[in-house]
């Protein structure tokens, strides 16, 4: 009887592990922020919803849902409890020094961007202003002492605000992690335990959204990703480019969405993302390494965070909510892009994939 129970506990995580390895092997492309390496016109019209929801899309979605469901089941087993305890032991020292890790990583990150010259926040946001360059230089300096952390956090938020003014809000939806990072440093000087704990939630949520939202580009702008697969053909493993791009989008979305979920699931997702982002650096070089440095540091903090209980959410909710979230995010990206960049009378066309009749256009006007 004991062997039967043990077998039932082990099979789901073994199968889940197989699916993880298979997915990651095909999708190192998912770890690359496309705008950092390809000239992308953010105002380009995305593919309509009908073109996104292909057979391959639903096949990879089904694979992700199976993996997500099995991971949630495994979390509630003896194996899941053992794995959580193992993670706690292995990351206890890191968890105790999470603040120091984030401050050090952020200091190196902003110092490297300043040294590159003409960049703010990421390798793709250009700014030649001396005042902005000065702010970016002052951020690492302010991170050295506890009392100046709020100044560092304010500097990060100011840079993000400049990005919104210069590049537009829709473009900067790729990077709300910097709002979370800035708020984290500002709140670090407070002595309230609940607020200090909330910093970690805010940082994890904004990092998850910063990885989740750009994953939509894999679905609606496959022409942006295709040149990367030409330069790095090894990423496709001999598979059709369109299939690899769709897989990359689903994996990137799935791992990012999992960061919102229960403790074991989100910590394993953080570990997988760390592996992907680190592996991508070998293919895409130091620019990718600099850009992803702050993400990797935040994911290490998530990996080491033991907060939460694994029994709060039933496993059946995982595939239901994640599938709804993916379809909703695709719709919001396409519709939001149309509303932001297109005239009112054309805003629904990329979303619906049809041209509106003249009468409807006149009505919208």
C-alpha positions, 0 to 999 in steps of 0.5 A: 500500500505504501508503494502504491501511495509513493508511486502516485506521489512521484508520477505527477512530478516526474511527468511535470519535470519531463514537460518542463525540460522539453519546453525549456529545451525548445524555448531559450528564445523566450528569455530574450527581450526582442526589442533589445536586439531587433529594430521593432516598430512598437506602433506596427499593427499586431496580428489579429486575434484569429491569426494568433489562435492557431492550432499550434497555439492551442497545442502548446497551451494544452501542454502548459495547462497539463504541466501547470495542473500537475505541478499544483497537484505535486505541491500538495503531495509528500514529494511537494512538501519535501521539495519545499523544505529542501528549497527552504534549506538551500536558500535560507542564507539567500533569503536572509540577505535578500535586501543586500542582494537586490541593492548590490545587483541594482547598483551594478545594473545602473552603474553598467547602464551609465557606463554604456552611455545614453541608456536608461533602465534597459538596453533599448531605452535611449536618453542623452540628457545629462540630468538623466545620466546623473540620476542613473549615476546617483542611484548606485551611490544612494544604494550604499546606505540605508538612509539614502535608499528612498532617494535611489527608489525615487530616482528609479521611478523618475527614470521610468516616468521619463520613459513613459513621457518619451516612449509612451505608456504602452511601450513602458508596460514592458517594464513595471518591474522598475516601479516595483523596484523603486517602491521596494527601496522607498519602503525599505526604511519603514519599520512596519512589518506588514509594509516590509513584507508587502515590498516582496509581493509588489516586487514579485508581481511587477516582475511577473507582469514585466515578463508576462506582458512582453510574451505577447510579442511572440504571438502578435509580432512573429516577424520581430522574432524570426530574425533572431532565429536566423542569427541563432538557428540552434534555438529552433532545434530543427523545428519550424520557426513559427512553431518555436516562436509560439512555444516561446510565447506560451512558455514565457507566459506560463512561467511568468503567470506561475510567479503569481501562484502558490509557493512551490509553483512560483519558486520552481517557475523562478528557478526555470526563468533564472536558467532561461535568462542565464542561458540566453546570455551565452547566446545574446551576449553582454547586452542581454546579461546587463538587461536581465541582471536585475530580473535574475536578482529579483527571481533569486529573491522569489526562489528564496522566499518561503512565504505562503502556504501550498493549500490555499488554491485548489489545483483545478483553478490553475488551468482554468485561470491561466487559460483565461488569463492568457486569452485575456492578455492576448486580447488586451494587448491587441485591443490596447495597442489599437486603442493607443496607436490607431485612430478611433475608427480603426481601433477595433480592426486589428482586434477583430481582424476585419475592416469595419464598414463605412457606416460603423467608422462614421458612427465611431467618429 
